[in-house]
Amino acid sequence: MGTERLAPGIIVMEIGDRSGGTFNKLWQRIKNWNSKRYFTDGYCVYANYIDSKRHQVLPKTQLTKVEVRNALCRRHLI
């Protein structure tokens, strides 16, 4: 296995708005990965999909790197 799980990067993404429909498309792709934890910004849609025992909401200060990557992706896709 090694340390690849610790490597930074985007594993998968879904392009769209922040609706449940967009997140559902992403969730269908990742739900079978058997992840032990899901870290999010706590957006209300996620609670409809992610089991609360495996869902951890992080403060925005801990999501800065992710938000920067998201902004760069949006910038280059427009």
C-alpha positions as CSV (number, residue, x, y, z in Angstrom):
1,M,0.0,0.0,0.0
2,G,2.7,2.6,0.8
3,T,1.9,6.2,1.5
4,E,-0.2,7.0,-1.5
5,R,-3.2,7.6,0.7
6,L,-1.3,10.6,2.2
7,A,-0.4,12.1,-1.1
8,P,-2.3,15.4,-1.9
9,G,-4.4,15.7,-4.9
10,I,-7.9,15.5,-6.4
11,I,-9.2,11.9,-6.4
12,V,-12.5,12.5,-8.1
13,M,-14.7,15.5,-8.9
14,E,-18.1,16.3,-10.3
15,I,-18.8,19.5,-12.2
16,G,-22.0,21.3,-11.4
17,D,-23.8,23.4,-8.9
18,R,-24.1,22.6,-5.2
19,S,-27.4,20.8,-5.5
20,G,-28.3,17.4,-4.3
21,G,-28.4,16.2,-7.9
22,T,-24.8,17.1,-8.4
23,F,-23.6,15.6,-5.2
24,N,-25.6,12.5,-5.9
25,K,-23.6,12.0,-9.1
26,L,-20.4,12.3,-7.1
27,W,-21.7,10.1,-4.3
28,Q,-22.6,7.3,-6.7
29,R,-19.0,7.2,-7.7
30,I,-17.5,7.2,-4.2
31,K,-19.9,5.5,-1.9
32,N,-18.5,2.0,-2.5
33,W,-14.9,3.0,-1.6
34,N,-15.6,2.0,2.0
35,S,-14.0,5.2,3.3
36,K,-13.8,5.4,7.1
37,R,-14.3,9.2,7.2
38,Y,-15.7,11.9,5.0
39,F,-14.5,15.4,5.7
40,T,-16.7,18.2,4.4
41,D,-17.5,21.9,4.9
42,G,-20.9,20.8,6.4
43,Y,-23.1,21.9,3.5
44,C,-26.6,20.7,4.2
45,V,-26.9,18.4,1.2
46,Y,-24.2,16.0,2.5
47,A,-26.2,14.9,5.5
48,N,-28.7,13.3,3.0
49,Y,-26.0,10.9,1.8
50,I,-23.2,10.5,4.3
51,D,-23.7,8.5,7.5
52,S,-23.3,10.9,10.4
53,K,-20.9,8.4,12.1
54,R,-18.5,8.7,9.2
55,H,-19.0,12.4,8.5
56,Q,-16.8,15.1,10.0
57,V,-17.4,18.7,9.4
58,L,-14.2,20.8,9.2
59,P,-13.9,24.6,9.7
60,K,-13.1,26.6,6.6
61,T,-9.7,27.3,8.0
62,Q,-8.8,23.7,7.5
63,L,-10.2,23.5,4.0
64,T,-8.1,26.3,2.6
65,K,-6.0,24.1,0.3
66,V,-9.1,22.3,-1.0
67,E,-10.8,25.6,-1.7
68,V,-7.8,27.0,-3.6
69,R,-7.8,23.9,-5.8
70,N,-11.5,24.2,-6.4
71,A,-11.0,27.9,-7.4
72,L,-8.2,26.9,-9.8
73,C,-10.3,24.2,-11.4
74,R,-13.3,26.6,-11.8
75,R,-11.0,29.3,-13.3
76,H,-9.5,26.9,-15.9
77,L,-12.9,25.4,-16.9
78,I,-14.6,28.7,-17.6
